[in-house]
Amino acid sequence: MRKIAYLGIISISILVLLTSSCTPGLLKQDVRIDFKLSESYKNLPPVEHYADFGIVYLLREKTVEVLEDGRSKETLSVIFRINNERGKEWADIKVGYNSLTDTISLLYAKTLTPEGKTIHLKPNATKVTTPFERFPSYNNYKQLVFSMPGVSVGSVIEYKVVRERSKPVIEGKFSNNFDFQMLNPALLCKYRVVIPKDVELRHLPLNFPKDVQLTPKISHDGSKKTYLWECQNMPGMIKEDSMPPWGEVGSRILVTTMDSWEEFSQWWRKQIQRKTEPNEAIRRKLKELTANLSTTEEKVEAIFDYVKRQVRYVSIDFEKSGYEPQSASEVFENRYGDCKDKSTLLITMLKVAGIPAYYALIPTNDMASLIKGFPYPFQFNHCIVALEKEDGYQFIDPVGEDYLADYLPDYDQNRDVLIFKERETVFARTPSARPEENAFHNQYRIRIALNGSMECESRSSISGDIEASFRSFYISNNPTEVKEIMEEKIDKDFKGARLIEYSHSDPLNFKQKSSLRMKFSAPDYCKKAGDMMICPLIPPRMSCSSTGKLERRYPLVIQTNSYAEEEIEFDIPENHEVYYFPEPVEIVNQYFTFRSQSQRKGKGIFHRREFIEKATSITPEEYPHYRKSCQEMEKSFKKDVLLKVMTIK
């Protein structure tokens, strides 16, 4: 599950859908390679034309043949040219697979140098690795890795991989996909699916340009039927901060023989059958956790806190770990598991406590949104837990180890999910947190001395995703590291500042509100100019998202809205009076609300600013207006307070 870097691919990973087993010795150099297509690289624009891209694909071709007994054979042919130094890393190739079900053969791999020399990959130049060997439950996932020889800028690399699957992931059904658009441009993309002639193949093209009418060419040959999709000159994609997930913007095709979600539901129920049966050890632990607890909320919180913190999370997505969870007793004994394993134990313990709970499969917000109208089964990358309430469902995520039970992590919010109840499967949608649920409140008391130095006492309270980050910081760093990081932060905001003392709430006490107190001093905080003293406002802890660019290629995605409030109280030195303080600022639009106001308080000044996010997505067309509004807000942060020596009358 989760934390998927959908565009952060450094090497070519052929993630053969869900599974494959490898026979690393099958490097067949006797196969003649048709370099006719490869030789066309001579007619390509010069490498400078592709300055934004490490490589350009001459060909990406995938052929899948499905047999009547459910077996399948998948062939992937790739030819690409190295455009620049960055492109060399694409010559390090990884093939992921599950060693229990499939066989992979590397038919050939070779490099054609700019000088016209062909260099074959040697048979002993491949290696099989086990990325998760520390966790026996997942060591069936392996990778065949190899590095192409003789690579330099201008080289053309060609290889072909064949996978033979002994059985489908879902018995009697076939599902597959192909990305026509990737990080790098492609001159020619082909996707071919061969199935028995009496089998109906559903297909759905996604995110293709409006002028591309991508319909398959269908041909018949005896007992087989072939679907062929073909596209030329597919553009590459340049990454952008806070852009939508790959599946929302990249051109791709989904195919399946699933007729309905009910078929998927029946299959998934077989995967989870008898997994949530408790053993005696689980019952004893549950009794211990819920002793003296009377309300359902208290029990949910206690069980959730145990599973999230005491069962180690292993971050492995469904492609690598498969869809069948471990049994609750295995997870309890191992004290580790991926998302579906931790969900299994959580559901089991809740049920023992008399609280009905269900599996909920979800595509997190780094995946494309769930397409409910198309029963493609592999749209999920995460598993959470649903509890039925009078007004709907409460969703809890046992991998969110730094979150409270009543707050869903941002990556799970506002997503369609599939809930597996006792006798039915239903679609639902996770809630979006209100900005005030994901908030921080900062209070500063600043005492300014006659020499312009200051001493500040601050108090902060935090909630939501911000609180989870707070807890993670204090859990992950030792006290010395925490202190030094805080000292560096204060010195960055106020040159020469000194941290005097600080204290924070216990990050592992989830019943306690997260808070931080600090005391620090800074010399030369205020600048003197004759009988005037110029004092800046405290640097804000509020800002807009990703506004450094003039224009955007993709929508700007704000994962979850937040609320920020800061209050600053100035105590001014003797014999001084307030000469000027910033005028009020109010910005209200569809993206956010910002208010800033100063007023006299006794002999000093009280300043308050508030920022409320509203939008979750900003289109490229809206972005210039959003950016301008953000800049207007940020100008107010640079306003100063002016103090003047009092005139004695």
N, C-alpha and C positions, 0 to 999 in steps of 0.2 A: 504494500500500500504506500501511498502518500509520499509527499516530498519528491515528486517526480520532476526532474529537470527536463521538461519536454523538448527544449531546444538546446540544452547544454551538452550536446554530443561531441566528444573530443575525438573518439575513434569511431569507425564504422561498426555499429552493432547490428548484426542481422538478428533481430529478436524474433526468431522463428516462433510463430504464435503459440505460446504456452508451453511447447515441448519440443524435444528432439534428443536422440542419442547419437553419439559420434563414433565413427570408426576412423581414427586419425591417420591410419596408414594409407587410406585410399586416395592418394594423390596420383591421378592417372596422367602421366606425361605423354602417353601414347595417343591421347586424343588430339586430333588436329584442330587447331584454333583458326577460325576464319577471321583474319585481321582486316577484312575488307572494310568493316565499319570502323575499326580502330584507325585505319589509315586515313579515314576522313578527317582526323584531327588536323591534318595538314591544311585543310580548307577552313578550319575554324578561325574566328577572329583571333588576333594575338592575345597572349595571356593578360596583357594590360587591360584588355576589354573586360576582363572578369576580376578587376582589382578588389571588389567587395567579397569575392568568393574564393575559398581555398581550392576548390576543384570544380570542374564542370562534367556532368555525366553525358557521355555520348549515348549510353543505353542503360536503362533500368527495365528489366523484363522479368516478370514473374508468371510462371505457368503452374497451375494446380490441376492435377487430374484426380478425380474422385471415383473410386471403384464402388461397385454395387454392395460389397460386403463391408463398406465403411472405411477401408484402408484408403490412403491417399498418397500421392507423390507430388512434391513441390520442388520446382526448379527455379533458382534465382540466378540470373545472368546480369553481371554488372561490368560496365566499361566506363572509366573516367580518366580525365587528364588532370595532372597536378598543375595548378596555375601559378603558385607562388610558394614561399617558404611555409606559410601557414598550412598549405594544402598537404604538406608531407605527413602530418599527423594522421591523415585519413588513410595512409598506407598501413596503419596498425589496425588489424581487423579482428573482430570478436564475433563468434557465433554462439549464441546462447541456446541451451536445450535441456530437456529433462531426460536423463539417461534411462528411465524405466520404460519409455513408450516408443521412442522413435530412433531412427538411424539416419545419420547425416554423412554424406560423402562429399569431400572437396574434390571435384573432378579435375580441375586445373586452376592454376593461378600463375600469372606471369606478368612481367613488366616489359614494355617496349620503350626503350630509351629514346631521347630526342635524336640520337645518332642512328637509330634504326636497329639497334641490337636487341634481341629478345633474350630475357633472363627468366628461366623457370624457377618457381619456388621448389626447393628441394624437399623430398619426401620426409626428411627428418626435421624440417623447419617448422613443424606445428607442435603445439602443446595443449594438453587438456588441463584446465584448472577447476577447482571447486571453490567458488567465491564464498560460500557460507559453510565451510567445513567445520567451523566452530559449533554449528548447530546441527546435530545429526538429523533432526526432523526435516531439514531442507537441503541436505547435501546431494539430493538427486539432481539438483540444478547444477549444470556444468557449463563451461565455456571452452570452445576450441579457439585458440588464439594463434595468429601468425602475422609476421611482418613481411611486407613485400620487398624483394631484393632490388638493389640498383636504382632506387628512386631518386630522382632529381626534378627540378622544375622543368616542366614540359614532358615528363614521362606519361605514358598511357598505361593504366593498370586494367587487367581483365581477369575475372575469375568466375567460376560457376560452382554453385552449391546445390546439391540434391538432397532433399529430405524425404524419407519414406516413413510414413506414420502407420503403425500397426493397428491402431484403433482411433476413432474420433474422440474428441474430448467429451462430447455429448452423444451418447449412443444413438445411431440412426440419423444423426443430423450433421450438417456441414456448415461452418461459418468461417469467413476469411475476410481479409481487407487488404488494400493496397494504397500506399501514399503516392500520388502522382506528383505532389509538390513537397519538396524537402528544403533543407537549408540551402542547398546548392542547386543551380539551374540544371535542367536536363534537356538535351536535344530531342530525345525520343523515349517515351515511356509506353510499355505494353503490359497489359494484364489480361491473362487468358485463364478461363476456368472451363474445364472439361468434366461433364457430369453425365450420368446415364440419361438417355433421351426422355424417359418418362418422369424425371424429377424436375419439379418447378424450382427455379432459382430466383429468389427475391434479391433485388439490388437497389442501392441508394447512393447516387453521387452527391457529394457534399462540398460546398465552398468553391465550386468552379466559377470562373468568370461568366458573366451573363451572356457573352457572345460565344461561349463554348457549349455546343449542344452534344453532350457526351452520351450517346446511345450505343449499346453494344452491337457488334456484328455477330449474328447467330448463324451457325452452320451445323449441318448434320452429317454424320459419318457412321452408318450402320447403327449400332446400339448406343452411340455417344452423341452428345450435343455440346457444342463449343460456343462460349461467349468470349468475345474479344473486344477490349477497350484499348484505344490507342490515342495518345496525345503527343504533339510535337511542341518544342520550344517552351517548356514549362519554366517560368521564372523562379529564381531562388528567393529565399526569404531572409531579410536582415532583421535580426533580433532588436527588440525595443523594450525598454523598461516598462513594467506594468502593462504589458500587452495581454490580450486574451490567450487562453491555452491553445496549443498547437491544433487540437481537434476542431477549434472554432474558426480557424482562418486558413489552414492548409487544405489543398484540394485532395480528396481521397474518395474511395469507393468501399462501401460495405456490401457484402453478399452473405446470404444465409438461406438455408432450406427450412428454417424454423417457421412454422405457420402462425404461432401465437406465443404470447408471454406465458401462457399456461403450460406449454411444453417445457419452457425453461424452468418454470416453477417446479414442475414434477421432477426434473433432473436435479435441481438444487436440493430439494427435500431429501433425495437419496444421499446426497453428500453429507447432510447434517443429521441423518437418521441415527438416533441413539447416542449422539455426541454429547448431549446435555444431561446425561444420567449421572447423578452425583455418587461418589463413593463415601465411605464412612469418614475419611479424612476431611473431605469437603464439608460434610455435615458438622463435624466437630469445630472446624474453623468458623463456619457460619454461626454456630451457637455462641462461640466466643465473641465474634464481632458484634452481634446484635443483643448481647446480654444487657438488660436494663433499658433497651430502646423500645419505645412504644409506638411511635408514628411511622408511617410508610416513608416519609421524607427522610427521617433519621436513619432508617435501615438502608435506603438507597444510597445515601451519602457514605455510610460506613463501608458498605460492600464495594461501592465504586472506588473509594479511596484505597481500599486494600488491593483491588485488581490493578488499578492504574499505577500504583507505586511499588508493589511487591512482586509483580509479574513483569519481568523485563520485556520491553518491546523490541522485537526484531523487525526492522524495516525492510520487508521484502514484498514486492507487489505480486499480484495474482499471476502475472506471466511467469514468474520464477517459482513461486511456492505452490501453484495450483489452487484449485477451488475447494478441496476437501479439508476441513479443519481437523485439528487433533481433537481427541476427546477431552472433556473437561478434566478428567483424572490425570491425563498426560500433562496437560498445561499446568495443573496444580502441582504436580510432582517436579516438572522441569523448571518451573518458575520463569519461563520465557515463552514468547509466542508472537506471531504476527497479528494483524488486526482481527482476522476471523477467529484465531485461537483465543485471544483475550476476550473477544465478544462471547465466545462459547462458555468460558468460565464465568463471566459476569452474568450471562443469562441463567446459567445453572444455579449459581448462588442466590440470585434474586428469586428464582422459582422455589427453591427450598425455603426461602423466607416468606413464601406466599404471595410474591409480587410477580404477576405475569410479565414476561419480557420476550422480545422477538428479535431475530436477526433482521437487519436492514442493510441491503446492498446499496451503495452510493457511488456516483462519480464525483470526486472532490473537485474543487474549483480550479485545479490545474489540469482537468480533463474537459472534454466537450460535455455540454449538457446532455442529459438523458433524452433520447428520442423515443418517446413512449409509443409513437405510431409505427415504429419499425422494430420488430422483435429480434434485433441483433443482440445476442446474449452477452457479448464481452464488452459492454459499455461501462463496467464497474471496475474501480480500482481500490475500493475500500469497503470495510464492513463495520457498522456501528450497531447500537442497540436501541430499540424502540420500546417505550413503556406507554401503555394505553391510559389516557386520561379522559375525563368527562368531556372536555372540549377538544380532543384530538390526541396528539402523541407528545411525549417528552422524549427527546433524543439525547443519548449520552454516548460519548466516545471514549472507550477505555484506553486508547493510546495517548489521549491528551493528559499526560501525567501531571502537568502543572496547572490544570484547569479545575474549577469547581464543578460539582455535579449539575448545577443549574445553568451553566454557560457552555454552549457548544462552540468548539474552535472555529475560527473564521473560515477555514478551508471546507467545513461541513455546512456552512450556513447557506440558506436560500437555494437548496439543491433538491431535485426530484430524487426520490428513493423508492425502492421496492421492498415492502415489508412482508415477511413470511410469518403470518399468524398461524394458529393451530390448524384451521381448516380452510383458509383462503389466503390469497396473495393480493395485496393492495398497493396502489401507488399513493404516495403522500409527498409532502414537501417540507423540508426542514425550515425552521423560522430564521428570520434575520434579526439580529440583536438591535435594539434601539441604541442610538448614539450614547445615551447616558448610561447604558450598561457596559460600555467599552470606553472607560473614561479615566482621566486623571485630574486631580485637583491639587494645585500648588499654592502655598501661602508663604510669602517672604516678609520678614521684618528687617528693614535695613536701617542701620544707625550710621549716619555720616558724621565724621569727625571734622574738626576745624582745618586739618591739613589735607582734606579731600579723601582720606582713606575711609573704608567702610567695614562694618562687621555685619554679617547677615545670619539670621536664623531662618531655616526653611522647614516646612512640613508638607509632606506629599501623601496623598491617598490614591489608590489605583484600583481599577476593576477590569474585568473582561480579558481580552487578548493582551492588553497592556499589562495587566496583573500577572498573566501567565509568563510573559517575557521577564517581568520583574523576578518572579520566583525562580525561573530557570537561571537567571544571572547569578543569584546568590547561592543556588544549589551547585552550579557548575564550577564556580570559582572559589578558591580558598580565601580565607580572610585577608591575607597579605595582598593577593591579587585584587580583591575587591577594593581595598583601601587605595592601592596604587592607581587603579583605573579611575576611581573617584577623584583622586588628586589631579590626575591628568586632565580630566574633564573640567574641573574647576579652573585649572590653570589656563585651559584653552579659552574659556569664557572670560576670565579676568586674569590678565597676565600678572604673574607674581603672587597669585592668590595662595592662601595657606588653609588647608583643612584643619580645623581645630578639633572637632569631634563629630561623630555620626552614630546613629543607631537605626536598626530596621527591624521589622517584624520577622518572626520565624517563618521562613519560606515553606517549611514542611508542616506548618500548622494551618490546615485549610479551614479551620473554624474561626481563625483570626483575620481581620481585615488587613490587607497589605498596606504598609506605610513605611515612610522613611523620614528621618529627622537629620538635619545637618546644621553645623555651625562652621562658618569660615570667614576669613577676612581677606581684604584685597587692598594693597596700597594704590594710591593714585586712581581710585575709582572715579572721582570727580576731577575735572580739569579746572584750574583757576585761570581766570582772564580778568585782570584788574580786580574790581570788587565783586566780580561775578564768579559763580561756581557752576560748572556744567556737569550734570550727572545723568548718565544713561539709564534707561530702563533695563531690567534684568532680561537677558536674551530669552526669547520665548521657547517653550517646549511644544509649540503648535506650528504646523506647516501644511502646505498643499503637497500633493503627490506628483513627482516626476514632471516638473514644469520647466526644466532647463532648455528644452528644444523649442524652436520657433514653430515647427509643424510636426504632426504625427502621421505615421503611415497606418497605424491601427488604433482602435479605441483604447483609451486609458482606463484600466480597470482598477477600481478601489475595492479591495477585498471585503472590507466591512467598515461601516461608518463609526466615527468616534466623537467624543465630546471632550473638550479641554477647557479648563477654567484656571486662571492665574490671578492672584490677588497680591499686590505689592504695596506695603506700607513704608513710607519714608519718615524717619525721625531726623530732622535737620539740626545742624549745630547751632549753638547759642549765637546770638547777635546776627543771625541770618533770617531772611524772610523769603517766601516763595515769590519769585518774579514771573515765572511762566511754567505752565505745565501743558502737556499735549491736549489738543482739542479732541472732542469726541469723534469717533469713526464708527460708521455702521455700513456694512456691506451685506445685502440680502439678495440672493439669487437662487437659481435652481440647483446650484452646486453646493453651496455652503452659506452659513450665516456667521458673520464676524462682528463683534461689538467690542469697542474699547472706550473707556471713559476714565477721566481723572477728576478728583475733587479735593478740596482742602479738608483736612481732618486735624482739628486743633491747630497747632503750628506747623504740621507736616502735610503730607500728601498721601492720598489713597488712590491707587490705580487698579482697575479691574479690566481684564480682557477675557473674551469667551469665543470659542470656535466650535461650530456644530457642522459636521459633515452631513450631506444629504444624498449626493449622487453616488452610485456604485459603478457607473460606466459613463464615460464622456467620449463622444464621437470625435473623429478628426475634424469635422466641421465645427463642432462646439468648442474644441480645444483652445483656439485663440482667445475667445471670450473668457474661458475659464482661467487661462494663463494671465490675462490682463487683470482679472479680479484678484488673483493671488498676488500679483505684483503690487496692486493697490494696498492689499492687506499688509504685505511685508514692509512697505514704506512706513507704516505706522510704528513698526518695531524699532525704527531708527530715530524716533523722536526722543528728545532729551528734556529733563527737568532743569530749569534754571533757578539758581538761588542767588540772592544778592545780600551783601552786607547791609544791615539795617542802618538807616540814617538817624542819628540821635538828634532830636529836635529840642 
